[in-house]
Every structure is written in structure tokens, then in C-alpha cells.
Amino acid sequence: MKRTLLMAVGGLITVFGLLFLLQGSGLVKGSPMTNNHFWIYAGAVIAIVGAAILVLGVRTARTRIR
């Protein structure tokens, strides 16, 4: 259950980070975050953290299978 939760949370955080990055760069419009450079960098950091959590969940799943 823990690994599934890690993968789900990591995937969700990664998606939100990418969304923030795209909004900051102006590719996704309709938000106060649009064309704001802060959100490009914040989104990238959030996406990297989410990907790390996702990888941790996948590695935990592989360890238990063996």
C-alpha cells in the first residue's frame, strides 16, 4: 500500500509541477501564473521532487517483488 501511495502522490506532484511550468512559460493560459518566470522555476523544482517520489515508489515496488 505504501508503494502505491508513493507512486500516486509522486505522479500527481509531477503533473502539477509540469502544469505550473507550462503556465509560467505561457503555453497554458488562463491563470495569474501565465507568463510569470517564477512559476517556470518553481514548476521545474516541483516536477523534479515529484519524479523523485515516483521513482522511490517504483524502486520500493521492485525491491518487494524480488
KELUM-205510 format. One record per residue: residue in three letters; y, z, x of N, C-alpha, C, O in turn. Coordinates in steps of 0.02 Angstrom, whole numbers, plus 50000, padded with zeros to 5 digits. Each point is the difference from the previous one (the first is absolute). Example, Ala and Ser with C-alpha at 12.3 -4.5 7.8 and 13.67 -1.06 7.14 Angstrom:
! residues 2
ALA497165039050660500595000049955500605000050045499995003350052/SER500544993149930500595000350042500555003749961500555000850025/
END
This chain:
! residues 66
MET499405000050041500605000049959500635000050044500494996649984/LYS499495007150070500595000550044500174993150030500584998150004/ARG498904998250017500134993550031500274995149949500434995950017/THR499335004449921500264995649948500735001549986500414995549991/LEU499755010950007500705002149989500444997750058500564997649988/LEU499205003250073500394997750059500134992449997500554997750013/MET498944998549969500084992849997500474998049943500424995550009/ALA499535007849935500444998349943500725001850015500464996049988/VAL499655009950038500685002250016500294995850056500594998049997/GLY499015000650054500244995750055500184993049978500504997350021/GLY499094999949935500154993449974500634999949958500414995450005/LEU499685009749953500595000549958500645000950042500504996749987/ILE499475007650063500585001050043500164993650038500594998350008/THR498904998150015500124993750035500344994949955500474996650022/VAL499305002849916500304995349953500735001749987500434995649999/PHE499715010949990500695002049989500444998750061500574997949994/GLY499165003450066500384998750061500174992650007500564998250019/LEU498954997549965500134992850004500514997949947500424995750012/LEU499545007349929500494998549948500705002050021500474996249991/PHE499605009750039500655002250024500264995350054500594998350001/LEU498974999650044500204995450054500244993449970500524997350021/LEU499125000049930500204993749969500665000749961500404995449999/GLN499705010349969500625001149964500595000650049500544997349988/GLY499345006250067500535000750050500194993450032500584999050018/SER498954996549988500154993550030500274995049949500204994550019/GLY499805007349917500294995749949499514995249969500204995849959/LEU499175004650058499504995549972499805002049929499794995849960/VAL500275010750024499885002549933500675002849976500295004550031/LYS499954992849914500675001849977499975004749939499465001049972/GLY501115001750009500045004049940499995007450012499785003949957/SER500454998350101499985007050017500615001650044500254995650035/PRO499975010649964500545001950047499774999650074500415000150045/MET498934999449965499734999450068500054992950027499904998950060/THR500274996349898500024993050020500534998850053500575002249993/ASN499244994350060500444998350056500295006150036500564999750025/ASN499075005749976500215006050036499535000950059499405001149992/HIS500874998450069499605000050060499615006550010499485000050032/PHE500775005549942499645006350006499304999349972499525002650029/TRP500414994049914499364999549966499514995350036499405000549989/ILE500864995150052499554995950041499625004550049499394999650005/TYR500985004750030499695004450049499605005649967499455001650022/ALA500825001449926499635005349965499364997249970499485003350004/GLY500554990949966499404996949971499474998550052499415001049988/ALA500804996750070499534998650054499655006450023499395000050009/VAL500995005349999499715006450020499525002749947499455002350015/ILE500764997349922499575002349945499364995949997499465002949990/ALA500594990650018499404995749999499535001650057499394999949991/ILE500875001550068499585001750058499655006649988499405000750016/VAL500955004249957499695006549985499454999149947499455002850007/GLY500694993249942499504998749948499384996550029499445001749982/ALA500674993550062499444996450031499585004850043499394999450002/ALA500945005250032499645004950041499565004549956499435001650018/ILE500845000549925499615004149954499414996049972499455002649993/LEU500674991149992499484995649974499444999250052499415000449983/VAL500774998450079499514999250054499615006550010499404999850012/LEU500945005849983499665006550006499475000749945499455002450013/GLY500724995649926499515000349946499424995350011499435001949986/VAL500694992150039499464995350014499565002550056499394999549995/ARG500905003350057499615002550055499585006049979499435000850022/THR500855003449934499625005749974499404997549959499465002850004/ALA500654991949958499464997249960499454997250045499415000949985/ARG500764995750068499504997250045499615005550036499404999250012/THR500945006350006499675005450035499465003249957499475001850024/ARG500674999049912499525003249955499414995549984499465002549983/ILE500634991050020499454995449984499465000250053499414999649985/ARG500795001250077499515000050056499605006050000499575000950043/
END
